[in-house]
């Protein structure tokens, strides 16, 4: 990949209209790059806003410099700094240029106003412009100070903002170009592009022209492209969108005194880790601090047909029913993989050849038509030694469910839905549970354990419904294998479900930790559930 200054030059001199996206910190820079942008605009407004101060040089230039260094480290595309007025006179500008080059910043844009600056959209017509000769000294000093010939100094003309008109804008552009400016950023506060189009018509191709269509955003991009502008900057939309999202989240959390309502609407903690590059750190740790790690595994019980699905399962088991271009099984395995679980075992039976997703380990239960869940589980658990999650091939759940189980250090952990009365399983076979304590605010932090499980519990004793997900520690795997094998010697073993095994473990006094939660899972058992599942995903 070419150096960032050269990348920016290529954008500036491209025959096509190119685009820069506003970014204001490392993570927004990374997001902008991942979205596909070829360059970034380090907005003075956005950087000051994320500090919580005004866009009037209240954040010092060294604070801006520190911020933009993180942005540069987090991304591989060129950044143009909104350098306000250059933070002073010619001496400040030449020092700024040297410091930006040291941080691999590709360009700086300085505007012809007085220091300290005021945002152009706040009483712009009352703002004073810099003396042309003095401003040219900033440009010349900056160009003399740069070491990299490809580093760019862009000059932003505020003549339209200040109400001085086209002739003044052109006069300043000529002077700045003569002083060594690499491009002109022509600014306008009008809601239509008439001023910037008039400037471009007169200026022609003397040097590249950059525009910032914040106020005239309804102008079709094709117009800017046809008129030969070099770059369009989407100047403050990342900070504005993040503010709106944070305001909405804060309001919901405050009003509900809970984070449950927004948990599935916001980025996961794992997504933050990804953007931060945690995986690279883990690789480095493995290289520099080698240690043996236990890798979690997963079992997905998916041997049944799903006869209630009718013709949908004529040629495939229900776990392979497509939901938004992916099978149910693919959605489940994706959740496990995003959680760092890559060793996934799938027990298949009915139409087993239809389950052929790559990189999964398959265990066949060829007696699926005369056996039940526990038989499939026995076949799988025999091949497991590490920490293991187990779920069903027809149970969808939100990713944070795995995090909830990880928070417990117990050897066996179940997720229990407190809203069992509203479950789609009400009135059909469901895995109900009775626990050491019912769910309540008073005992929310107390450890709660399973007392019994079954489909026919007395309604008055039911505390919730098992969601079909269990976590088993490697420490207890030998016991689990022994107990399943002991049950397999009984005549009724092949008709036993997982809740029978949970009940058996309760009877032998094996502690099973219960984690109460609410909703955000779905047992896909009927055609109506398939419709619900598409909406759920």
Secondary structure, DSSP 8 states (H G I E B T S, - for coil): ---HHHHHHHHHT-SS-EEEEEE-SHHHHHHHHHHT-SEEEE-HHHHHHHHTS-TTT-S-HHHHHHHHHHHHHH-SSEEEEE-TT-SSSHHHHHHHHHHHHHTT--EEEEESB-SS---TTSSGGG--B--HHHHHHHHHHHHHH-SSTT-EEEEEE-TTTTT-HHHHHHHHHHHHHHHT-SEEEE---SSSSHHHHHHHHHHTTSSEEEE-TTSSTTS-HHHHHHTT-SEEEE-SHHHHHHHHHHHHHHHHHHHHTSSTTTTTTS--HHHHHHHHTHHHHHHHHHHHS-------EEEEEE----GGGGGGGSSS-GGG-EETTEEHHHHHHHHHHHTT--EEEEEE-TTGGG---TT-EEEE-TTTTT--HHHHHHHHHTT--S-EEEEETTEEE-THHHHHHHT--SSEEEEEES-GGGSTTTTS---EEEESS---STTTTS-EEEEEEESS--GGG--EEEEEEEEE-GGGHHHHHHHHHHHTTSTTGGG--HHHHHHHHHHTT---EEEEE---EEE--SHHHHHHHHHH-
